Amino acid sequence: MIKNDEYDILRFLRFFGPLKRTQVCQYFENKINGNVNRIISNMCSRGILGYYDPRRLLFPSGRIDMDTVNDKMIAAFSVFLNFQDCADAVYPTESPSQIYFVKQDKDYEIVVISKGEEESVSKLLSERETCDVNYLIVIKDANQVADIKLKNISAFCTIQKGEVQFYKPEGVENNNEHHDG
């Protein structure tokens, strides 16, 4: 029988797809009773969750199809974890964005842009009818910034060794908010 906390973790992974074990533990740290890591270990030993060790990924039971692992979602979720305490709602989205969340009645999208995708993703997002979304743009390095032509960029983010760095480079138009945490 699956307990409520276990059901919440399982439903969460079905919603977002495979994520790193540390991400799942951090997300549920203050949301469920008990030791999250112990609950996850118990779920893995009972076959409710699977664990792919080389990448430290958790996924709902069954075999993991590495083609379904979304590295952009994993990166976007690392960024979202910095906002989880003040987010009112969070949802996975379809490309080019990975995560949509609401914070203090403002809409945010986390967009991971790989090298070479800057122009095409900028064009796709610029053509949207709604322009009141604030973007958190995840990039590999600062050289990508010059090719990203978007309004409402709250921050650029890089992830190095699991740590998210937020910054707002000079000369970017309409950056209206920056996360300082």
C-alpha positions as CSV (number, residue, x, y, z in Angstrom):
1,M,0.0,0.0,0.0
2,I,1.3,3.4,-0.9
3,K,1.3,6.1,1.8
4,N,0.2,9.7,1.2
5,D,3.8,11.0,1.2
6,E,4.9,8.3,-1.2
7,Y,2.0,9.0,-3.5
8,D,2.9,12.7,-3.6
9,I,6.5,11.8,-4.6
10,L,5.3,9.3,-7.3
11,R,2.8,11.7,-8.7
12,F,5.4,14.5,-8.8
13,L,7.8,12.4,-10.8
14,R,5.1,11.3,-13.2
15,F,4.3,15.0,-13.7
16,F,7.9,16.3,-14.2
17,G,9.7,13.1,-15.4
18,P,13.0,11.8,-14.2
19,L,14.8,14.2,-11.9
20,K,17.9,14.0,-9.7
21,R,17.4,12.4,-6.3
22,T,18.9,15.5,-4.6
23,Q,16.3,17.7,-6.5
24,V,13.4,15.6,-5.3
25,C,14.7,15.5,-1.7
26,Q,15.1,19.3,-1.7
27,Y,11.7,19.9,-3.2
28,F,9.9,17.7,-0.6
29,E,12.1,18.7,2.3
30,N,9.4,20.9,4.0
31,K,6.4,19.4,2.2
32,I,6.2,15.9,3.7
33,N,6.6,14.4,7.2
34,G,9.6,12.3,7.8
35,N,13.0,11.9,6.3
36,V,12.5,12.3,2.5
37,N,15.7,10.4,1.6
38,R,14.6,7.4,3.7
39,I,11.1,7.5,2.2
40,I,12.6,7.5,-1.3
41,S,15.0,4.7,-0.4
42,N,12.1,2.7,0.9
43,M,10.1,3.4,-2.3
44,C,13.1,2.2,-4.4
45,S,13.5,-1.0,-2.4
46,R,9.8,-1.8,-2.8
47,G,9.9,-1.1,-6.6
48,I,7.6,1.9,-6.5
49,L,10.5,4.1,-7.8
50,G,13.4,3.3,-10.0
51,Y,16.9,4.8,-9.5
52,Y,19.4,5.1,-12.3
53,D,22.7,5.4,-10.4
54,P,25.2,6.8,-13.0
55,R,23.0,10.0,-13.3
56,R,21.4,9.7,-9.9
57,L,17.9,9.9,-11.4
58,L,14.7,8.9,-9.8
59,F,11.7,7.9,-11.9
60,P,8.4,6.0,-11.5
61,S,8.8,2.2,-11.4
62,G,9.6,0.3,-14.5
63,R,12.6,0.7,-16.8
64,I,14.0,4.1,-17.5
65,D,14.1,5.0,-21.2
66,M,17.1,7.3,-21.5
67,D,15.4,9.0,-24.5
68,T,12.7,10.3,-22.1
69,V,15.2,11.9,-19.8
70,N,14.9,15.6,-20.4
71,D,18.2,17.3,-19.4
72,K,16.6,20.7,-20.0
73,M,13.9,19.9,-17.4
74,I,16.6,18.8,-14.9
75,A,18.4,22.1,-15.4
76,A,15.2,24.1,-15.2
77,F,14.2,22.4,-12.0
78,S,17.5,23.3,-10.4
79,V,16.7,26.9,-11.1
80,F,13.1,26.5,-9.9
81,L,14.3,25.1,-6.5
82,N,15.5,28.7,-5.8
83,F,11.9,29.9,-6.0
84,Q,9.9,27.0,-4.6
85,D,9.3,28.7,-1.2
86,C,7.6,31.7,-2.8
87,A,6.0,30.0,-5.8
88,D,2.2,29.7,-5.7
89,A,2.0,27.1,-8.5
90,V,4.4,25.2,-10.7
91,Y,3.9,23.2,-13.9
92,P,6.0,21.5,-16.6
93,T,5.6,23.1,-20.0
94,E,6.2,22.2,-23.6
95,S,9.3,23.4,-25.5
96,P,10.8,26.0,-25.7
97,S,10.0,26.6,-22.0
98,Q,10.5,23.8,-19.5
99,I,8.8,25.1,-16.3
100,Y,6.0,27.7,-15.7
101,F,5.4,29.0,-12.2
102,V,3.5,31.8,-10.5
103,K,5.2,34.0,-7.9
104,Q,3.3,36.9,-6.2
105,D,0.8,37.1,-9.0
106,K,3.5,37.2,-11.7
107,D,4.0,34.5,-14.4
108,Y,7.5,33.1,-14.9
109,E,8.9,30.6,-17.4
110,I,12.2,28.9,-17.1
111,V,13.8,28.4,-20.5
112,V,17.0,26.4,-21.0
113,I,18.7,27.5,-24.2
114,S,21.5,25.2,-25.6
115,K,24.3,26.7,-27.6
116,G,23.1,27.3,-31.2
117,E,19.4,27.6,-30.2
118,E,19.5,31.3,-29.1
119,E,18.0,32.8,-32.3
120,S,15.3,30.1,-32.9
121,V,14.1,30.1,-29.2
122,S,14.1,33.9,-29.1
123,K,12.0,34.0,-32.2
124,L,9.5,31.4,-30.9
125,L,9.1,33.1,-27.6
126,S,8.9,36.6,-29.2
127,E,6.0,35.5,-31.4
128,R,3.7,34.6,-28.5
129,E,0.7,36.7,-28.1
130,T,1.1,37.0,-24.3
131,C,4.0,39.3,-23.3
132,D,3.5,39.5,-19.6
133,V,5.6,36.4,-18.8
134,N,8.9,37.0,-17.1
135,Y,11.7,34.7,-18.3
136,L,14.5,33.1,-16.4
137,I,17.0,32.0,-19.1
138,V,19.3,29.2,-18.4
139,I,22.5,29.2,-20.6
140,K,25.8,27.4,-20.7
141,D,27.9,30.5,-20.7
142,A,27.7,34.3,-21.0
143,N,28.6,34.3,-24.7
144,Q,25.1,33.2,-25.5
145,V,23.5,36.4,-24.1
146,A,24.3,38.6,-27.1
147,D,22.2,36.3,-29.4
148,I,19.1,36.1,-27.1
149,K,16.6,38.8,-28.2
150,L,13.8,38.7,-25.7
151,K,11.9,41.2,-23.6
152,N,11.0,40.6,-19.9
153,I,14.1,38.7,-19.0
154,S,14.2,38.6,-15.2
155,A,17.6,36.9,-15.0
156,F,20.1,34.8,-16.9
157,C,21.3,31.7,-15.1
158,T,24.2,29.3,-15.4
159,I,24.6,26.0,-13.5
160,Q,28.1,25.1,-12.6
161,K,28.8,22.0,-10.5
162,G,25.1,21.9,-9.4
163,E,25.1,25.5,-8.2
164,V,22.8,28.0,-9.9
165,Q,24.2,31.5,-10.5
166,F,21.8,34.3,-11.4
167,Y,23.0,37.5,-13.2
168,K,21.7,40.4,-15.2
169,P,24.3,41.5,-17.7
170,E,24.6,45.1,-18.9
171,G,22.6,46.1,-22.0
172,V,19.8,43.7,-21.7
173,E,16.5,45.4,-22.4
174,N,13.4,45.2,-20.2
175,N,15.0,43.2,-17.4
176,N,12.4,44.0,-14.7
177,E,13.3,41.7,-11.9
178,H,16.4,39.9,-10.6
179,H,16.5,37.0,-8.1
180,D,19.0,37.7,-5.4
181,G,18.9,34.4,-3.7
